[in-house]
Amino acid sequence: MHIHFIQHVPFESPGYILEWAQDKGFNTSFSRMYENDPFPPVASIDWLVVMGGPMGVHDEAEYPWLAGEKRYTRSAIDAGKKLLGICLGSQLIADVLGARVYKNDQKEIGWWPLQTIDTKHPLTKNFPSQFNVFHWHGDTFDLPPGATLLFSTEACKNQGYLVGTRIAALQFHMEVNESLVAQMMQHGKSELTEAPFIQEETSIFLNTLSMVPDTQLLLSRFLEAFAKL
């Protein structure tokens, strides 16, 4: 099994997803867009994991590599590869599949309750009906054609989806650890303003200490279930 990661910025790495893949003995590789890394041949990979980042899917003028990344993502979909999108990655996949990506009414930053839409679904049957996860996004998406909604929050209806059995996307961050949250807070400090769905820095830090183990356990369940679809 070969999992290829597309990483957009140094401070939004795969975190626990990489740990899970390495524990399974899978081969892993990276295209780090901030280092102008090339993409491997689609035929050489089994999974494509598209990570997050502070840019938006429509920011091609500032980040010209977005156009090439979208083409590569499309080719992976057409080749029947497994795709997993995280935050920006979920929005990029939605865009490639023809769905609208746009500004959400509210930014959502910090640890906020997430609702599981169907606790009997094969991907989420081992999930609670509600649990806290880490969010950092201002954009959102319409569901792509044929997608099943998996998760939702008060601030943002469409938080995760599945298309068929080979494309899954999560707009939130279950992959984070304490270091990744600290890095995201450092680089996004200007966004930590007073707003209904933006937690203040101390609350984010304390919640991270207590909630990371549970969210990583749930992510492990999700990845195991997705691998079996």
C-alpha positions as a LaTeX table, in Angstrom:
\begin{tabular}{lrrr}
\hline
Residue & $x$ (\AA) & $y$ (\AA) & $z$ (\AA) \\
\hline
Met1 & 0.00 & 0.00 & 0.00 \\
His2 & 1.35 & 3.40 & $-1.01$ \\
Ile3 & $-0.17$ & 6.56 & 0.47 \\
His4 & 0.84 & 9.86 & $-1.10$ \\
Phe5 & 0.34 & 13.11 & 0.79 \\
Ile6 & $-0.08$ & 16.57 & $-0.69$ \\
Gln7 & 1.05 & 19.08 & 1.95 \\
His8 & 0.47 & 22.80 & 1.38 \\
Val9 & 2.30 & 24.42 & 4.31 \\
Pro10 & 4.86 & 23.11 & 6.84 \\
Phe11 & 2.54 & 23.63 & 9.81 \\
Glu12 & $-0.33$ & 21.48 & 8.49 \\
Ser13 & 1.31 & 18.08 & 8.21 \\
Pro14 & $-0.53$ & 14.73 & 8.20 \\
Gly15 & 0.03 & 14.26 & 11.93 \\
Tyr16 & $-1.74$ & 11.13 & 13.13 \\
Ile17 & $-2.61$ & 10.00 & 9.59 \\
Leu18 & 1.10 & 9.51 & 8.92 \\
Glu19 & 1.53 & 7.68 & 12.23 \\
Trp20 & $-1.34$ & 5.36 & 11.33 \\
Ala21 & 0.09 & 4.65 & 7.88 \\
Gln22 & 3.56 & 3.94 & 9.26 \\
Asp23 & 2.15 & 1.66 & 11.97 \\
Lys24 & 0.44 & $-0.30$ & 9.20 \\
Gly25 & 3.73 & $-0.63$ & 7.34 \\
Phe26 & 2.44 & 1.34 & 4.33 \\
Asn27 & 4.78 & 3.18 & 2.00 \\
Thr28 & 4.38 & 6.95 & 2.19 \\
Ser29 & 5.54 & 9.85 & 0.04 \\
Phe30 & 4.96 & 13.60 & $-0.16$ \\
Ser31 & 4.43 & 16.42 & $-2.59$ \\
Arg32 & 5.18 & 19.50 & $-0.49$ \\
Met33 & 3.76 & 22.31 & $-2.56$ \\
Tyr34 & 5.74 & 24.97 & $-0.69$ \\
Glu35 & 8.90 & 23.21 & $-1.91$ \\
Asn36 & 7.67 & 22.77 & $-5.49$ \\
Asp37 & 7.79 & 18.99 & $-5.22$ \\
Pro38 & 6.54 & 17.06 & $-8.25$ \\
Phe39 & 3.67 & 14.59 & $-8.19$ \\
Pro40 & 4.39 & 10.88 & $-8.59$ \\
Pro41 & 2.73 & 8.93 & $-11.40$ \\
Val42 & $-0.86$ & 8.25 & $-10.39$ \\
Ala43 & $-0.38$ & 4.58 & $-11.20$ \\
Ser44 & 2.28 & 4.33 & $-8.46$ \\
Ile45 & $-0.04$ & 5.29 & $-5.56$ \\
Asp46 & $-3.02$ & 3.66 & $-3.87$ \\
Trp47 & $-4.25$ & 6.56 & $-1.70$ \\
Leu48 & $-4.02$ & 10.31 & $-2.18$ \\
Val49 & $-4.37$ & 12.37 & 0.99 \\
Val50 & $-4.81$ & 16.11 & 0.42 \\
Met51 & $-4.01$ & 18.16 & 3.51 \\
Gly52 & $-5.09$ & 21.59 & 4.74 \\
Gly53 & $-3.68$ & 25.08 & 4.42 \\
Pro54 & $-4.56$ & 28.75 & 4.85 \\
Met55 & $-5.07$ & 29.40 & 1.13 \\
Gly56 & $-8.39$ & 28.95 & $-0.64$ \\
Val57 & $-9.25$ & 26.76 & $-3.60$ \\
His58 & $-9.77$ & 29.83 & $-5.81$ \\
Asp59 & $-6.41$ & 31.47 & $-4.97$ \\
Glu60 & $-4.65$ & 30.30 & $-8.13$ \\
Ala61 & $-3.29$ & 33.78 & $-8.91$ \\
Glu62 & $-1.33$ & 33.75 & $-5.65$ \\
Tyr63 & $-0.65$ & 30.00 & $-5.65$ \\
Pro64 & $-0.29$ & 28.93 & $-9.30$ \\
Trp65 & 0.42 & 25.32 & $-8.29$ \\
Leu66 & $-3.24$ & 24.94 & $-7.28$ \\
Ala67 & $-4.18$ & 24.43 & $-10.93$ \\
Gly68 & $-1.75$ & 21.54 & $-11.30$ \\
Glu69 & $-2.84$ & 20.04 & $-8.01$ \\
Lys70 & $-6.46$ & 20.08 & $-9.13$ \\
Arg71 & $-5.52$ & 18.31 & $-12.37$ \\
Tyr72 & $-3.56$ & 15.69 & $-10.44$ \\
Thr73 & $-6.46$ & 15.18 & $-8.02$ \\
Arg74 & $-8.82$ & 14.74 & $-10.96$ \\
Ser75 & $-6.51$ & 12.15 & $-12.51$ \\
Ala76 & $-6.37$ & 10.23 & $-9.22$ \\
Ile77 & $-10.16$ & 10.21 & $-9.05$ \\
Asp78 & $-10.43$ & 9.05 & $-12.67$ \\
Ala79 & $-7.92$ & 6.27 & $-11.94$ \\
Gly80 & $-10.07$ & 4.98 & $-9.07$ \\
Lys81 & $-7.61$ & 5.78 & $-6.29$ \\
Lys82 & $-8.72$ & 6.28 & $-2.69$ \\
Leu83 & $-8.83$ & 9.97 & $-1.80$ \\
Leu84 & $-9.00$ & 11.60 & 1.61 \\
Gly85 & $-9.26$ & 15.37 & 1.94 \\
Ile86 & $-8.58$ & 17.30 & 5.15 \\
Cys87 & $-9.90$ & 20.88 & 5.55 \\
Leu88 & $-8.57$ & 22.66 & 2.43 \\
Gly89 & $-8.22$ & 19.19 & 0.93 \\
Ser90 & $-11.93$ & 18.53 & 1.41 \\
Gln91 & $-12.70$ & 21.80 & $-0.36$ \\
Leu92 & $-10.28$ & 21.08 & $-3.21$ \\
Ile93 & $-11.84$ & 17.68 & $-3.84$ \\
Ala94 & $-15.33$ & 19.22 & $-3.74$ \\
Asp95 & $-14.21$ & 21.83 & $-6.27$ \\
Val96 & $-12.70$ & 19.21 & $-8.57$ \\
Leu97 & $-15.97$ & 17.24 & $-8.38$ \\
Gly98 & $-17.93$ & 20.29 & $-9.49$ \\
Ala99 & $-19.30$ & 21.54 & $-6.16$ \\
Arg100 & $-19.31$ & 25.17 & $-5.09$ \\
Val101 & $-16.68$ & 26.31 & $-2.53$ \\
Tyr102 & $-17.34$ & 29.64 & $-0.82$ \\
Lys103 & $-17.00$ & 31.70 & 2.36 \\
Asn104 & $-18.91$ & 30.29 & 5.31 \\
Asp105 & $-21.09$ & 32.68 & 7.32 \\
Gln106 & $-18.75$ & 32.27 & 10.29 \\
Lys107 & $-15.13$ & 31.31 & 10.75 \\
Glu108 & $-14.84$ & 28.21 & 12.90 \\
Ile109 & $-11.65$ & 27.97 & 14.96 \\
Gly110 & $-11.04$ & 25.83 & 18.02 \\
Trp111 & $-12.67$ & 22.77 & 19.54 \\
Trp112 & $-16.37$ & 22.68 & 18.65 \\
Pro113 & $-18.99$ & 19.91 & 18.82 \\
Leu114 & $-19.43$ & 17.84 & 15.68 \\
Gln115 & $-22.59$ & 15.88 & 14.94 \\
Thr116 & $-22.40$ & 12.45 & 13.32 \\
Ile117 & $-25.21$ & 12.27 & 10.78 \\
Asp118 & $-25.64$ & 8.48 & 10.78 \\
Thr119 & $-24.06$ & 6.35 & 13.51 \\
Lys120 & $-25.05$ & 3.21 & 11.56 \\
His121 & $-23.07$ & 4.16 & 8.46 \\
Pro122 & $-20.08$ & 1.84 & 7.83 \\
Leu123 & $-17.63$ & 4.74 & 8.20 \\
Thr124 & $-19.14$ & 6.18 & 11.38 \\
Lys125 & $-20.80$ & 3.25 & 13.14 \\
Asn126 & $-18.20$ & 3.41 & 15.93 \\
Phe127 & $-18.62$ & 7.16 & 16.41 \\
Pro128 & $-20.63$ & 8.95 & 19.10 \\
Ser129 & $-23.56$ & 11.05 & 17.93 \\
Gln130 & $-21.65$ & 14.17 & 19.01 \\
Phe131 & $-18.00$ & 14.81 & 19.91 \\
Asn132 & $-15.52$ & 17.69 & 19.95 \\
Val133 & $-12.97$ & 18.14 & 17.18 \\
Phe134 & $-10.50$ & 20.83 & 16.17 \\
His135 & $-11.58$ & 23.25 & 13.45 \\
Trp136 & $-9.78$ & 25.99 & 11.56 \\
His137 & $-11.62$ & 27.17 & 8.47 \\
Gly138 & $-13.45$ & 30.12 & 7.01 \\
Asp139 & $-14.63$ & 28.52 & 3.76 \\
Thr140 & $-17.03$ & 25.67 & 3.16 \\
Phe141 & $-18.53$ & 23.72 & 0.25 \\
Asp142 & $-21.72$ & 22.37 & $-1.20$ \\
Leu143 & $-21.82$ & 18.59 & $-1.31$ \\
Pro144 & $-20.47$ & 17.15 & $-4.57$ \\
Pro145 & $-22.94$ & 15.24 & $-6.77$ \\
Gly146 & $-23.76$ & 11.86 & $-5.25$ \\
Ala147 & $-22.07$ & 12.63 & $-1.93$ \\
Thr148 & $-23.35$ & 11.43 & 1.45 \\
Leu149 & $-23.12$ & 13.93 & 4.30 \\
Leu150 & $-21.23$ & 12.43 & 7.25 \\
Phe151 & $-20.75$ & 15.27 & 9.76 \\
Ser152 & $-22.15$ & 18.69 & 10.59 \\
Thr153 & $-21.74$ & 21.51 & 13.13 \\
Glu154 & $-23.87$ & 24.40 & 14.30 \\
Ala155 & $-21.67$ & 26.86 & 12.43 \\
Cys156 & $-21.27$ & 24.86 & 9.24 \\
Lys157 & $-23.67$ & 22.26 & 7.85 \\
Asn158 & $-21.34$ & 20.41 & 5.48 \\
Gln159 & $-18.35$ & 19.16 & 7.47 \\
Gly160 & $-17.60$ & 15.79 & 5.93 \\
Tyr161 & $-18.75$ & 13.65 & 3.04 \\
Leu162 & $-18.29$ & 10.36 & 1.22 \\
Val163 & $-18.59$ & 9.87 & $-2.54$ \\
Gly164 & $-19.02$ & 6.23 & $-3.47$ \\
Thr165 & $-16.52$ & 4.10 & $-1.57$ \\
Arg166 & $-13.29$ & 5.79 & $-2.66$ \\
Ile167 & $-13.55$ & 9.49 & $-1.80$ \\
Ala168 & $-13.86$ & 10.80 & 1.77 \\
Ala169 & $-13.43$ & 14.36 & 2.98 \\
Leu170 & $-13.29$ & 15.99 & 6.42 \\
Gln171 & $-13.29$ & 19.77 & 6.81 \\
Phe172 & $-12.05$ & 19.52 & 10.42 \\
His173 & $-8.76$ & 18.32 & 11.90 \\
Met174 & $-8.78$ & 14.95 & 13.65 \\
Glu175 & $-5.13$ & 14.43 & 12.70 \\
Val176 & $-3.73$ & 17.12 & 14.99 \\
Asn177 & $-1.46$ & 16.71 & 17.98 \\
Glu178 & $-0.36$ & 19.35 & 20.50 \\
Ser179 & 2.53 & 20.50 & 18.32 \\
Leu180 & 0.40 & 20.94 & 15.20 \\
Val181 & $-2.24$ & 22.95 & 17.05 \\
Ala182 & 0.47 & 25.18 & 18.53 \\
Gln183 & 1.96 & 25.77 & 15.07 \\
Met184 & $-1.42$ & 26.58 & 13.55 \\
Met185 & $-2.13$ & 29.03 & 16.37 \\
Gln186 & 1.26 & 30.69 & 15.85 \\
His187 & 0.78 & 31.10 & 12.10 \\
Gly188 & $-2.89$ & 32.05 & 12.33 \\
Lys189 & $-2.76$ & 34.24 & 15.42 \\
Ser190 & $-4.31$ & 37.20 & 13.59 \\
Glu191 & $-7.48$ & 35.15 & 13.05 \\
Leu192 & $-8.04$ & 34.57 & 16.77 \\
Thr193 & $-10.46$ & 37.45 & 17.11 \\
Glu194 & $-13.65$ & 37.66 & 19.14 \\
Ala195 & $-16.42$ & 35.90 & 17.21 \\
Pro196 & $-19.20$ & 33.37 & 17.96 \\
Phe197 & $-17.25$ & 30.33 & 16.76 \\
Ile198 & $-13.65$ & 31.35 & 17.45 \\
Gln199 & $-12.29$ & 30.12 & 20.76 \\
Glu200 & $-9.75$ & 32.16 & 22.63 \\
Glu201 & $-6.18$ & 30.92 & 22.79 \\
Thr202 & $-6.19$ & 29.53 & 26.33 \\
Ser203 & $-9.33$ & 27.48 & 25.71 \\
Ile204 & $-7.85$ & 26.03 & 22.54 \\
Phe205 & $-4.67$ & 25.06 & 24.39 \\
Leu206 & $-6.48$ & 23.42 & 27.32 \\
Asn207 & $-8.94$ & 21.58 & 25.07 \\
Thr208 & $-6.07$ & 20.30 & 22.95 \\
Leu209 & $-4.42$ & 18.73 & 25.98 \\
Ser210 & $-7.57$ & 16.83 & 26.91 \\
Met211 & $-9.17$ & 16.05 & 23.55 \\
Val212 & $-6.38$ & 14.97 & 21.19 \\
Pro213 & $-6.27$ & 11.32 & 22.37 \\
Asp214 & $-10.00$ & 10.79 & 21.79 \\
Thr215 & $-10.02$ & 12.41 & 18.36 \\
Gln216 & $-7.01$ & 10.38 & 17.23 \\
Leu217 & $-8.76$ & 7.19 & 18.35 \\
Leu218 & $-11.82$ & 8.14 & 16.31 \\
Leu219 & $-9.65$ & 9.00 & 13.31 \\
Ser220 & $-8.04$ & 5.57 & 13.56 \\
Arg221 & $-11.50$ & 3.98 & 13.44 \\
Phe222 & $-12.42$ & 6.14 & 10.46 \\
Leu223 & $-9.26$ & 5.25 & 8.52 \\
Glu224 & $-9.67$ & 1.55 & 9.25 \\
Ala225 & $-13.28$ & 1.63 & 8.05 \\
Phe226 & $-12.43$ & 3.69 & 4.96 \\
Ala227 & $-9.67$ & 1.25 & 4.02 \\
Lys228 & $-12.20$ & $-1.60$ & 4.05 \\
Leu229 & $-14.79$ & 0.10 & 1.82 \\
\hline
\end{tabular}
